[in-house]
Each structure stands twice: as C-alpha cells, then as structure tokens.
C-alpha cells in the first residue's frame, strides 16, 4: 500500500538589491548581506557582525569588498588594527541602504504572501522558474557598461567600463557577441576566476602583454596551507582577488597598503548579460 503525501506549496524568496541596471545574479545585496550591514552598523565590527549574520570572517570580508566595489558609493568603511581585526562603520550610503531594506523586506513579505495565495497551478510554475536561476563560481564579478567593441576577423574585443571608471577588456567570438546582443551602451557582467589573475609590481607589469592591468593597493591577504587569496582595491574602487602561492606572498613582500597590479588576459574574461 502506498501512502501519498501532499504538501501545501507557498511562494518564498529572498530580497536582492543592487545598483541601477543590475539584476542581482551576483547576489550583490542578498538578505544575508543586508543582515551583515545591519550588524556592522550596530556593533561596529566585521568579525562580530559575521558571527551574527551566520558568515565566516572571510565570507564577511568578501561580501564587504563586493558591496564596496559594485555600488557607486562605499557602504562600509573599515579601519585596520585593534581587537578583532579593526573597526567598521556604515557610510551615509550604507545607512540609507539599511533603512530602505527594512521597508522593502516588509513589503517583500507582503508580496510573497499575496503571490502564494493568488497563483494557480503553482507547482508547475515553480518548476519552470527554477530553470531560470543561475549561479557562478567565479571569484571576481564586475558589473558595467560596454564602451567599445572592436571586431576583427576571428574574435571581438569588448571593453566594459565598471562602476568607478575601471575598464576590463574581454575577447569573445562573433557568435558570442551576437548571442549576448552586446552593443555600445549595453550592460553586462564580467567574470574572472581568481586563479586567472596574476599580481605584479607596477614595474614588472609594464613588461607583460596581458590586456588587463588594474593597479591598486592590497587590502587583505587570506593565507591557507599552500595558497593565499589577495584582494586588491583598484583606483576606481573595485576590488579584485587573485589566488597566489604563499611563496609568492613572501617573494613579492605583499602586505596591506602595498601598490600592486592585477594582470589577466582578455581571453580570461567571461561576459554575461541579464535576460
């Protein structure tokens, strides 16, 4: 005898916010990141806020770097030193985002409840919607606008200007250009794996042929058993992370505040757009 169990389906979801033109696929301001902002505002410490938001210390720093990079204005301002890795506070922009998110979360819950009550045949619709969700494992995710397209016989070079003014060059195929529907003025995401990024001194970087060279200051070094993740804040405010060996950290004498250049090939950049 088989017993069939039935469940009442209900619409649920998380709130994702981002700068104008973004679609939230990179999870810029998810519920958890919004909670992290609120806790930073209340306790003034990233380490304590990470615990309260259910994030690792590294995960919290990654979230702060992403939010400060992809928003026009920094949301969190940090200071080095002190117990627990230094202090942190919300900027005026961060406070506005937190205040707005509280209102939006309330309205968001009202919308979900209304949608759950009003959608017929929800089981099938939910299955279709699940197919539209996409996640990426790329460590570096940047949002910007296409400012130049150079078409050659084989490939196409697309220049993407990020928030803050930094530029990234990507080489894609003609088919890729057509499939993405890119043109000057289009908005797109640039994805770059941390393992594809090379760190070099400003002097050494001039002798490298890679198309992308983003200069900036080292903001954080997270070392593991063999490799380390090194985050670099570029001139435009964007943060890019590279995976290097611990030996390279020592050889390059990497430390917070040191000026370095993040170097990566245009062919290492993956472009994506919102549907």
C-alpha positions, -999 to +999 in steps of 0.1 A: +000+000+000+014+034-010+006+064+010+007+097-010+017+128+010+005+162-001+020+195+008+007+230+005+031+250-016+039+286-007+059+312-025+091+321-007+122+340-017+150+363-007+154+400-013+183+410-036+192+447-042+217+462-065+227+493-083+205+506-111+207+483-141+219+452-123+198+421-120+211+407-087+225+374-102+258+380-084+239+383-051+251+419-045+228+427-016+211+395-006+192+390+027+223+378+044+245+407+032+218+431+042+218+415+077+256+418+077+253+456+070+227+459+098+250+441+123+280+462+112+260+493+119+250+481+154+282+466+166+310+483+146+329+451+140+331+429+109+342+399+129+312+402+153+288+411+125+299+380+106+290+357+136+256+374+140+249+371+102+260+335+100+290+342+078+327+332+082+351+361+088+365+356+053+330+355+038+321+387+056+351+405+042+344+391+007+308+405+010+321+439+021+346+440-007+319+431-033+294+457-019+320+484-018+332+476-054+299+473-072+280+501-056+287+536-067+295+547-031+311+525-005+286+511+020+311+501+047+342+520+059+369+500+077+398+508+099+428+485+104+442+473+137+425+468+170+409+437+186+391+415+161+408+429+131+399+466+133+366+485+133+340+491+107+311+515+103+284+522+077+288+552+055+259+575+048+251+554+017+252+523+038+228+537+064+204+547+036+206+512+021+199+496+055+169+519+062+155+512+028+160+475+031+139+473+062+109+489+044+115+467+013+117+435+033+083+442+049+067+449+015+086+419+000+069+396+025+035+410+018+041+405-020+052+368-015+022+361+006-001+376-020+016+358-048+014+325-029-024+330-024-031+341-060-010+318-083-029+289-097-010+257-106+019+269-085+038+236-085+043+236-123+052+273-124+077+269-096+095+242-117+097+264-147+111+293-126+138+271-111+153+266-145+159+304-148+182+306-118+219+307-124+249+307-100+286+311-109+317+301-090+339+329-104+355+348-076+355+382-093+323+395-106+320+430-120+291+450-135+294+477-160+286+491-195+301+484-229+320+514-241+338+499-271+336+470-295+364+461-318+356+435-344+384+415-360+383+386-385+382+359-358+373+375-325+358+406-309+373+427-282+347+442-258+356+470-234+335+472-203+336+502-180+329+494-144+314+515-117+341+538-106+357+541-140+379+510-142+378+492-175+380+455-184+387+441-218+373+408-230+379+388-261+349+368-273+337+352-306+314+368-331+288+342-322+292+352-285+287+389-294+255+381-313+241+357-287+246+382-259+233+410-281+261+433-270+265+468-283+279+501-271+258+511-241+248+475-232+251+465-195+270+433-188+288+412-161+325+404-163+335+372-145+372+365-138+384+335-118+409+344-091+433+317-104+435+336-137+447+368-121+485+375-117+499+400-093+529+420-103+547+451-092+540+483-113+575+480-128+571+443-137+536+448-151+548+471-179+566+442-195+536+419-195+515+415-227+482+408-209+454+432-220+440+439-185+462+457-159+443+471-129+465+489-104+457+494-067+465+487-031+465+454-013+436+455+012+436+419+025+456+387+025+439+354+035+465+326+036+458+289+036+481+259+038+496+264+003+478+293-014+466+327-004+438+350-016+450+385-021+425+413-025+434+445-044+414+477-043+417+494-077+418+531-085+381+531-093+372+514-060+366+479-074+381+450-056+398+422-075+411+390-058+439+368-070+449+333-058+487+331-054+510+308-036+522+316-001+558+316-015+547+344-039+533+364-010+567+362+006+587+369-026+565+399-035+565+411+001+528+415-001+512+435+028+482+457+033+487+491+016+513+479-009+507+490-045+504+462-070+489+455-104+463+427-111+471+413-145+449+390-166+443+382-202+413+394-222+406+358-231+402+350-194+372+373-190+337+357-193+309+381-202+273+377-193+241+397-196+207+397-180+178+382-199 
